[in-house]
Amino acid sequence: MKRLRKAKNDFLRRSAGETAPLKVYGDTMRLHRSIMITIAATLLLAATVPALAHHAFGSEFDPNRPVLLKGKVVKVEWVNPHAWIHIEVTNSDGTKDVWMIEGGSPNSLLRRGVTKESLKVGTEIVVDGYQARDYTLKRANGRNVTYPDGRKLFLASSAPDAEDKNLDEKKR
């Protein structure tokens, strides 16, 4: 009953032009809730940015431009969303270029038996893949890596025709 009477008096004071006393507790709670909602929305937005940055194969690589690159591994980056293998390729004129080869995610590579030890710096490899749409970049999406002894590793490529043909044999 007291609460109803107080609400009625507050209403009458406001309609008469008086300012009502500040309700500290209610306003503080409202402010706290607004801040928490803002923080939650910001965190949600920040979490979705990496997902938006991920690309489709066709947006970055040209399926009509296959490449076969032979060179030594100079660097391997095990980062999400894709692992990157950097190889030094010797051109026909004797100059050298470092190509960046995109593989699958580190998790998908590990499931297929590709580890950091599989691609040590200095190892000579042949990479079968697709060149980037921007031909000025020395970048490709890798399908397979072949070692000098003939062993092949599937790079968990995102290319539409990339399949691990030996996956069933590996499971047996």
N, C-alpha and C positions, 0 to 999 in steps of 0.2 A: 504494500500500500504506500509506504514511504517513497519507493522508487517511482511509482506512478505520479504521485504528487510532485516530486522533484522534476520529472520530465515535463509535466504540465507547466510548472513555474518557469522552467527554462524556455519553453516554447513561447509563453506569454512575454517574457523579457525580450526575446529576440524580435518578436513582432512589434514590440513597443520601441525598438531602436537601440536597446541596450545590448552590450556584448556579453555573451555568456562566459562564465569562467572556463578556462582551458581544462579539458579532461586529460590530464597528463597520462594516466595509465592506458586509456583507450588509444590515444594518439601515438604513444610510444609503441604499443603492440602493432598498430597499423603500419607505422614506419618500419619496424623490424620485419614484418611480413613482406612489405614491398622490397626491402633490401634483399631478403632471402630469395624472393622470386626472381629478382634481377640477376643475382649471382647464379642461380640454377639455370636460367635462360642463357647466360653467357657461357657457362660450362657446357651446356648442351650444344650450343652453336660451335664452340671450339672443338668439340669431339667430332662434329660432322664435317669439318673442313678437310681433314685428310681423306675422307671417303669421297668428297667431291673432287679432290685433286687427282684421284686415280683415273686412268685413261683406258679406252678401248684400244685393242691392237690396231685397228684400221685408222684410228685418228693420228697415230704417230709413226707407224711403219707401213711400208708399201709391199703388199703381198705379190705384186708383179715385179719386184726387184730383189730376187734372191742373191745372196752373197756367200762366198766360200772364202773364209779368211784363215790364213796360216800364220802363226806367230807365237811368241813367248809371252806367258802370263807375266804382267808387271805389277798388277794390283788386283785384289778381290775385295769387294764391299758386300758384306752380309747385312743388308739393311732392308727394312720393309718399305714399300710393298714389293720390291723386286731386288734380287741380288744383282750385282754388276761385276763383270769380269773385264778387266782392261788388258788388252793384248797389243804388243808391238808388232806391226806388220811391215815387212820390207816390200816396197813397191818395185815395179819392173825397172825403174830408173835408179834404184839403189837407195832412194830416200826412205825414211821410216815414218810411219804414222801410228799413233796409239788409238785404237778403236775401243769403244765402250760397248760391251755386249750385255744386253738385258736378259736375265734369266727369270725363273719363277721366284716366288717368295722363298726365303730361307727354309721355312717349314716344309713347303712342297719339295724342295730340293733334298732336304734331309730324308724325307719319306722315300725318295727314289735312290737313296744311297750316295748322294753327292754331299761331301763334307768339305770343310776348309782344307783338310789334308788332301783331298782329291785334286785340288786346283792350286798347288803350291806355286809361288813366284818362281819364274825361271823355267817352268814346264812348257814344252813345245806342244801346241794343240792346233787342231783344225776345227773351225767353227762353221757350221752350216746354219744360215739364218736369213733374215730379211733386213734390208737397209731402211734407215729412217726416211720418211717422206722429204725431209729437209736434207737434200743431198750434200749440202756444205758441211753437215755434221758427220763426224766419223763415229756413227752410232748404228747399232743393229740389234734386232731381237733374235736371240739364239735359239735354235731348235735342238741341235746336237753338238756335242764336243767329241772329237775323235783324237785318241792318243796315238803316238807313233807305233805302238804295238798292236793297234787295231781296236782296242777297247773303246766303247762308246758310252757316253753319258747323255741322258735326256735332260734338257735344261728346263723342263716344265714350262715351255713357251706358251704364250697366250695366242699364238697364231692359230687361225681357224683350222688349218690342216695338220697341226702338230698333235701327234698321238704318240704315246709311248708304246710302240709295237712289242717291246720285250717285257712289258709289265706283267703279262700273264705268265711268262716263263719264269720271271723272278719270284713269283708267288709260289711256284711249285716246289 
